[in-house]
């Protein structure tokens, strides 16, 4: 029995090493391997994750007010984005199966955390009975189940995650039709455009690698990392706004930009203001349709 136990341990170690081994992932993107560095498989794909590492700490700072007055859960999402960046860097540096799974599972948990916090109640299934706590438990159980299933056929994980983004963007379009704030609407249009660019890069790198390699540009997946981060965090900002507007109307949400509020290509964030505050009234008069009419002004 002792010998069998020792052999079992060796089998476990062997399996673990197989998953950790560089090149053990069935996924290999278009960029050539070990061409720039002998220690990093896909150099450009590895370091193109820089926004996932650098920007979330800034977002944590900008959403300090939101975390205090609305939900501290917003900071969990920003931390998870850092995890996505680190996991993606590890995967592309090693092309190991464990790196691939860490990358994909981090993205999955960002989806589930965001759904738990911000998924509009009007889209809840009936059995949830409009209760966000119940819906959050449903998302947690779904995430756990999906985490287990991700080991079944790792090659399809990326396609499943890509598919999950489509209904999210459809829901974003629907929500944008409801807003009167033109700044929010414009941010939604920019987010959707960047998301479309990201999908273009992902599909072309995955399916048309030979064509792009023939012109010596196998780096579209690196651009995917940049574009999808911009699209992801701006969509999260928008749904953070929608959540306050629909479920906490007494905390009037205010879309702002850092470092200069007038420059709409800065970093967007949500500020919480009382509806009678001076900056809220000025903002409404400038950016919200029919504000004067609703308040009996001409």
KOLKOL-269493 format. One line per field, with one value per residue (C-alpha): residue number from 1; x negated, y negated, z negated; residue in three letters. Coordinates in steps of 0.02 Angstrom, whole numbers, always signed. Each point is the difference from the previous one (the first is absolute). Example, Ala and Ser with C-alpha at 12.3 -4.5 7.8 and 13.67 -1.06 7.14 Angstrom:
2
n: 1;2;
east: -615;-69;
north: +225;-172;
up: -390;+33;
res: ALA;SER;
***
This chain:
298
n: 1;2;3;4;5;6;7;8;9;10;11;12;13;14;15;16;17;18;19;20;21;22;23;24;25;26;27;28;29;30;31;32;33;34;35;36;37;38;39;40;41;42;43;44;45;46;47;48;49;50;51;52;53;54;55;56;57;58;59;60;61;62;63;64;65;66;67;68;69;70;71;72;73;74;75;76;77;78;79;80;81;82;83;84;85;86;87;88;89;90;91;92;93;94;95;96;97;98;99;100;101;102;103;104;105;106;107;108;109;110;111;112;113;114;115;116;117;118;119;120;121;122;123;124;125;126;127;128;129;130;131;132;133;134;135;136;137;138;139;140;141;142;143;144;145;146;147;148;149;150;151;152;153;154;155;156;157;158;159;160;161;162;163;164;165;166;167;168;169;170;171;172;173;174;175;176;177;178;179;180;181;182;183;184;185;186;187;188;189;190;191;192;193;194;195;196;197;198;199;200;201;202;203;204;205;206;207;208;209;210;211;212;213;214;215;216;217;218;219;220;221;222;223;224;225;226;227;228;229;230;231;232;233;234;235;236;237;238;239;240;241;242;243;244;245;246;247;248;249;250;251;252;253;254;255;256;257;258;259;260;261;262;263;264;265;266;267;268;269;270;271;272;273;274;275;276;277;278;279;280;281;282;283;284;285;286;287;288;289;290;291;292;293;294;295;296;297;298;
east: +0;-145;-67;+169;+11;-170;+47;+161;-95;-119;+149;+70;-167;-18;+173;-30;-165;+84;+124;-138;-117;-33;+93;+126;+148;+95;+17;-140;+29;-67;-157;-156;-68;-164;-49;-40;-48;-57;+97;+167;+104;+107;-89;+124;+152;-78;-41;+154;+94;-78;+165;+73;-140;-18;+178;+100;-93;+50;+180;-1;-50;+129;+141;-37;+158;+102;-66;+49;+175;+58;-94;-178;+17;-55;-178;+9;+26;-150;-109;+64;-54;-177;+13;+55;-153;-122;+78;-4;-182;-43;+96;-77;-174;+11;+144;+34;+170;+10;-39;+139;+126;-51;+20;+171;+66;-51;+102;+147;-1;-5;+159;+85;-50;+60;+166;+24;-26;+75;+112;+162;+145;+118;-94;+4;+81;+168;-53;-127;+148;-92;-121;-182;-66;+82;-66;-175;+7;+55;-149;-118;+64;-10;-180;-48;+82;-81;-169;+15;+60;-145;-117;+107;-39;-123;-8;+180;-12;-54;+145;+125;-68;+9;+181;+41;-51;+132;+157;-92;-21;+181;+54;-112;+84;+172;-51;-73;+172;+66;-126;+24;-180;-89;-172;+50;+70;-159;-107;+111;-28;-188;-1;+97;-117;-155;+80;+31;-182;-54;+108;-69;-177;+43;+87;-134;-142;+89;+68;-101;-174;-81;+62;-66;-163;-27;-13;-108;+132;+50;+35;+188;+27;-109;+117;+146;-70;-8;+170;+93;-64;+61;+168;+18;-36;+106;+147;-22;+5;+160;+87;-57;+91;+157;+6;+4;+123;+125;-20;-69;+82;-32;-188;-1;-143;-116;-114;-168;-170;-175;-115;+106;+188;+29;-110;+111;-146;-70;+37;+188;+64;+162;+17;+146;+86;+158;+126;+7;-187;-65;-108;+146;+115;-133;-35;+185;+24;-147;+17;+173;+141;+162;-68;+74;+166;+13;-34;+123;-134;-4;
north: +0;-117;+30;-37;-161;-55;+39;-98;-152;+15;+5;-158;-89;+57;-64;-166;-24;+43;-143;-119;+48;-140;+37;+118;-109;+52;-186;-88;-174;-72;-84;+106;+85;-50;-117;-153;+84;+178;-5;-71;+96;-143;-161;-127;+96;+7;-184;-68;+37;-154;-94;+140;-30;-190;-68;+95;-85;-167;+61;+54;-177;-81;+114;-29;-104;+130;+138;-99;-56;+138;+165;+46;+149;-113;+14;+191;-18;-116;+124;+143;-98;-2;+189;+15;-99;+101;+165;-50;-51;+169;+94;-90;+9;+189;+64;+122;+79;-64;-175;+13;+57;-135;-132;+62;+31;-175;-71;+113;-63;-181;+36;+84;-134;-137;+90;+22;-185;-87;+116;-100;+74;-20;+142;+120;+171;+13;+128;-124;-110;-163;+36;-48;+109;+154;-47;-22;+176;+63;-85;+73;+177;-25;-61;+151;+120;-87;+6;+189;+18;-107;+148;+112;-76;-145;-33;-67;-112;-156;+17;+18;-156;-95;+55;-66;-175;-8;-3;-121;-122;+25;-42;-154;-58;+22;-96;-142;-27;-41;-132;-187;-43;-34;+24;+176;+36;-57;+107;+148;-29;-11;+158;+97;-59;+52;+168;+29;-41;+123;+139;-38;+23;+160;+84;-49;+60;+164;+43;-98;+19;+52;-155;-118;+96;-18;-189;+23;-61;+146;-117;-29;+95;-128;-137;+106;-15;-189;-25;+127;-79;-171;+72;+105;-134;-132;+123;+32;-187;-13;+141;-75;-158;+95;+90;-160;-84;+144;+69;-144;-154;-103;+12;-93;+72;-121;+56;-88;+15;-2;-96;-135;+13;-96;+123;+149;+110;+5;+136;+7;+29;-22;-133;-1;-167;-62;-54;-178;-30;-139;+108;+120;-139;-71;+173;+35;-164;+38;+185;+68;-9;-85;-41;-176;+65;+133;-128;-128;-118;-89;
up: +0;-37;+175;+77;-101;+59;+180;-19;-62;+147;+118;-80;+13;+180;+45;-89;+92;+165;-27;-55;+140;+127;+161;-82;+50;+157;+42;+94;+67;+161;-69;+24;-155;-85;+141;-107;-164;-33;-165;+61;+127;+67;-44;+72;-63;-173;-24;+91;-163;-80;-14;-108;-124;+5;+11;-134;-144;+77;+14;-183;-45;+114;-61;-184;-18;+95;-112;-153;+49;+119;-13;-49;+118;+143;-66;+12;+187;+19;-97;+109;+155;-71;-24;+182;+55;-104;+54;+182;-14;-78;+135;+148;-77;-23;+109;-142;-28;-178;+64;+128;-131;-124;+137;+54;-175;-56;+146;-46;-181;+60;+99;-147;-126;+117;+30;-187;-33;+149;+102;+21;-98;+146;+87;-149;+27;-86;-130;-72;-52;+28;-143;+33;-141;+75;+172;-72;-74;+171;+81;-131;+28;+189;-15;-106;+124;+149;-88;-10;+179;+65;-27;+111;+171;-23;+187;+3;-154;+94;+121;-143;-85;+165;+19;-175;+53;+137;-111;-114;+144;+55;-178;+4;+160;-81;-155;+103;+79;-173;-53;+22;-45;+163;-77;-53;+173;+86;-115;+45;+186;-25;-108;+132;+138;-97;-41;+186;+37;-135;+73;+174;-66;-95;+148;+125;-112;-36;+173;+127;-74;+164;+89;-134;-16;+187;-26;-155;-123;-113;-147;+5;-162;-87;+65;-61;-177;+12;+81;-107;-161;+56;+53;-158;-128;+89;+11;-186;-32;+101;-93;-165;+57;+53;-167;-101;+117;-9;-176;-104;+78;-156;+39;+164;+105;+87;+142;-11;+82;-72;+3;+86;-8;+162;+98;+41;+56;-176;-129;-38;-175;-96;-132;-123;-32;-84;+132;-69;+0;+111;+114;+26;+58;+116;+70;+32;+92;+113;+37;-43;+127;-53;-174;+0;+64;-135;-135;+65;+68;+167;
res: UNK;UNK;UNK;UNK;UNK;UNK;UNK;UNK;UNK;UNK;UNK;UNK;UNK;UNK;UNK;UNK;UNK;UNK;UNK;UNK;UNK;UNK;UNK;UNK;UNK;UNK;UNK;UNK;UNK;UNK;UNK;UNK;UNK;UNK;UNK;UNK;UNK;UNK;UNK;UNK;UNK;UNK;UNK;UNK;UNK;UNK;UNK;UNK;UNK;UNK;UNK;UNK;UNK;UNK;UNK;UNK;UNK;UNK;UNK;UNK;UNK;UNK;UNK;UNK;UNK;UNK;UNK;UNK;UNK;UNK;UNK;UNK;UNK;UNK;UNK;UNK;UNK;UNK;UNK;UNK;UNK;UNK;UNK;UNK;UNK;UNK;UNK;UNK;UNK;UNK;UNK;UNK;UNK;UNK;UNK;UNK;UNK;UNK;UNK;UNK;UNK;UNK;UNK;UNK;UNK;UNK;UNK;UNK;UNK;UNK;UNK;UNK;UNK;UNK;UNK;UNK;UNK;UNK;UNK;UNK;UNK;UNK;UNK;UNK;UNK;UNK;UNK;UNK;UNK;UNK;UNK;UNK;UNK;UNK;UNK;UNK;UNK;UNK;UNK;UNK;UNK;UNK;UNK;UNK;UNK;UNK;UNK;UNK;UNK;UNK;UNK;UNK;UNK;UNK;UNK;UNK;UNK;UNK;UNK;UNK;UNK;UNK;UNK;UNK;UNK;UNK;UNK;UNK;UNK;UNK;UNK;UNK;UNK;UNK;UNK;UNK;UNK;UNK;UNK;UNK;UNK;UNK;UNK;UNK;UNK;UNK;UNK;UNK;UNK;UNK;UNK;UNK;UNK;UNK;UNK;UNK;UNK;UNK;UNK;UNK;UNK;UNK;UNK;UNK;UNK;UNK;UNK;UNK;UNK;UNK;UNK;UNK;UNK;UNK;UNK;UNK;UNK;UNK;UNK;UNK;UNK;UNK;UNK;UNK;UNK;UNK;UNK;UNK;UNK;UNK;UNK;UNK;UNK;UNK;UNK;UNK;UNK;UNK;UNK;UNK;UNK;UNK;UNK;UNK;UNK;UNK;UNK;UNK;UNK;UNK;UNK;UNK;UNK;UNK;UNK;UNK;UNK;UNK;UNK;UNK;UNK;UNK;UNK;UNK;UNK;UNK;UNK;UNK;UNK;UNK;UNK;UNK;UNK;UNK;UNK;UNK;UNK;UNK;UNK;UNK;UNK;UNK;UNK;UNK;UNK;UNK;UNK;UNK;UNK;UNK;UNK;UNK;UNK;UNK;UNK;UNK;UNK;UNK;
***
